[in-house]
Amino acid sequence: MSQEALTKFLEHLQQSFEKNTFVKLTLSKPDNKESELKNIYIRPVDLKNKRHYSFLYRYKTKDIVKNHLSDTAIPLLDEALGKDFLEASLFTTEQDLTLFYNKKRKARLATKAASHSNAPDTSHNKKKNRFIEAANSPYLYHLGISSQEGQILKTGQKKFRQINKYIEIIDSLLRQHPLPPSPKIVDMGSGKGYLTFALYDYLNQQLQIDAQITGIELRPPLVEATNELAKITQYPQLRFEAMDIMDYPADGVDMLIALHACDIATDIAIAKGIQSQAEIIIVAPCCHKQVRKSMNPEGTMGEMLKHGILLERQAELLTDTIRSLLMEAHGYQTKVFEFISTEHTPKNLMIVGMKGKPNPEAVRTIQRLKDQFGIASHYLEEILL
Ligand SMILES: C[S@@+](CC[C@H](N)C(=O)[O-])C[C@H]1O[C@@H](n2cnc3c(N)ncnc32)[C@H](O)[C@@H]1O
C-alpha cells in the first residue's frame, strides 16, 4: 500500500507537470525532528523559455533555492518522500492531493476538490514586467513581503511594486553606465534592508555580477536583524554596519545609494558619493528642513512665499535643484524624476548622477538661485567645500 500510494502520488505529479495543471507542492513534517531542513516548497518557474521547478529548501537558519527540470525533480521527490519528509501536499488545478506517512512509515493518499483554479502565471510577458521572481527570492518572506511559498502578501504588494521599480531603474542605469567588475556598492540609511536585499539578489544571483554591498544604518537593532538575514539567505558579500553615514570613509565606492534618508542625511550621502568619485549616485530624498530654515526671501519673492506651505514646497524644490546642480558642478550628469507614482509614496523623487564632465555653469546658477530666494546656506554645498 505504501509504495502504491507513493507511486500514485508521483504519477499525479508527473501528469500535472505534463498537463500544465501543477500549482505547487509542499513537503513538510521532517522525519527527523532535529533536522535543520524543515520544508521544501516547489513552484513552477520559466527560465530561459524552459519550464523548471523551483525547490526552496527552508532550513532552520537559511533558505536555499535550486531549480530543476521535471526529469530531475521527480526522482528527487521520490527519494525524499517517506524518508526525509512524512507529508506532501500537491495542489493542481484539477485536485488537491496529500500523501501522509504514519509512524510505521505506511503511506496513504487523500484527495480533495482543487483549491486553485488557475496555474500560476509563469509566462515570459509577466516576467518582463517583474525584475524580482518572488518564488525564487526567500528574502521577501523573511522581510514579511511574501508567504513562505513565495506569494506576495496583500500587505506586501505596495513594497513589492516599489522594490521592482527600484530594481528596474537600477537595471536601466547600469546598461547606460556599467560599473567596474566586482563593484563596491554602499546603501546609506539602509533601514530594514528591503531595497538592499533586492539589489544584492538581483545583481549577484540574477545578473551574476560579483557585487559587494554594504548597508550603513544608524540603528543597531536593524543592523543586527539585516546581518542575520544575510546569513539566512546566504548572501556572503552583503553586510550591514551600524554607524553614522558621516563617519563612513568615502573611498573606492562605485555606486552610492541613499533612499529616503532624512533631510541632510541625503546631502551627506551625495557628498560621500562625490568624494569617493562613485560612478553612479542614486538618492531619493525624504524630508527637507535645512534649506527652508535658511531661507529669507525678500521683495516679490517674499510676498509669493509668505504662506508656510508655499515656502515649504519651494524650499523642497530648491533643495533638490541645488543638489543636482552641485552634482553637475562636480562632474556628474544628472537626472531628476518621479520613481514611483505618488499613490505608493509621496517621497518619490529620485536624483541620479552618473560620472561625466563637470558643468562650470552650474556653480553660477546655484549662486543666482541663492540670491533670488534669499538662501543663506545649502548643507551639501558647505560640506563639499
Ligand atoms: C526612512 S528609512 C529608509 C530605509 C531604506 N533606505 C528604504 O528606503 O526602505 C531611513 C533610514 O536611515 C537611517 N539614518 C538616518 N540618518 C542616518 C545617518 N546619519 N547615518 C546612518 N543611518 C541613518 C534611519 O535610521 C532609517 O533607518
The ligand as an SDF file (V2000), in Angstrom:
LIG
                    3D

 27 29  0  0  0  0  0  0  0  0999 V2000
   13.1860   56.1900    6.0650 C   0  0  0  0  0  0  0  0  0  0  0  0
   14.4070   54.9800    6.3790 S   0  0  0  0  0  0  0  0  0  0  0  0
   14.7180   54.3630    4.7650 C   0  0  0  0  0  0  0  0  0  0  0  0
   15.2260   52.9540    4.7230 C   0  0  0  0  0  0  0  0  0  0  0  0
   15.5450   52.4010    3.3560 C   0  0  0  0  0  0  0  0  0  0  0  0
   16.6120   53.1440    2.6920 N   0  0  0  0  0  0  0  0  0  0  0  0
   14.3170   52.3560    2.4790 C   0  0  0  0  0  0  0  0  0  0  0  0
   14.1770   53.2250    1.5890 O   0  0  0  0  0  0  0  0  0  0  0  0
   13.4840   51.4610    2.6710 O   0  0  0  0  0  0  0  0  0  0  0  0
   15.8470   55.9560    6.7080 C   0  0  0  0  0  0  0  0  0  0  0  0
   16.8990   55.1980    7.4910 C   0  0  0  0  0  0  0  0  0  0  0  0
   18.0900   55.9710    7.5300 O   0  0  0  0  0  0  0  0  0  0  0  0
   18.6680   55.8470    8.8130 C   0  0  0  0  0  0  0  0  0  0  0  0
   19.5030   57.0270    9.0320 N   0  0  0  0  0  0  0  0  0  0  0  0
   19.1120   58.3130    9.1640 C   0  0  0  0  0  0  0  0  0  0  0  0
   20.1780   59.1240    9.3450 N   0  0  0  0  0  0  0  0  0  0  0  0
   21.2840   58.3340    9.3210 C   0  0  0  0  0  0  0  0  0  0  0  0
   22.6680   58.5720    9.4740 C   0  0  0  0  0  0  0  0  0  0  0  0
   23.1340   59.8010    9.6760 N   0  0  0  0  0  0  0  0  0  0  0  0
   23.5190   57.5180    9.4070 N   0  0  0  0  0  0  0  0  0  0  0  0
   23.0470   56.2560    9.2080 C   0  0  0  0  0  0  0  0  0  0  0  0
   21.7380   55.9710    9.0660 N   0  0  0  0  0  0  0  0  0  0  0  0
   20.8600   56.9880    9.1270 C   0  0  0  0  0  0  0  0  0  0  0  0
   17.4720   55.7610    9.7450 C   0  0  0  0  0  0  0  0  0  0  0  0
   17.8050   55.1410   10.9780 O   0  0  0  0  0  0  0  0  0  0  0  0
   16.4840   54.9370    8.9040 C   0  0  0  0  0  0  0  0  0  0  0  0
   16.5610   53.5690    9.1850 O   0  0  0  0  0  0  0  0  0  0  0  0
  1  2  1  0
  2  3  1  0
  2 10  1  0
  3  4  1  0
  4  5  1  0
  5  6  1  0
  5  7  1  0
  7  8  2  0
  7  9  1  0
 10 11  1  0
 11 12  1  0
 11 26  1  0
 12 13  1  0
 13 14  1  0
 13 24  1  0
 14 15  1  0
 14 23  1  0
 15 16  2  0
 16 17  1  0
 17 18  1  0
 17 23  2  0
 18 19  1  0
 18 20  2  0
 20 21  1  0
 21 22  2  0
 22 23  1  0
 24 25  1  0
 24 26  1  0
 26 27  1  0
M  CHG  2   2   1   9  -1
M  END
$$$$
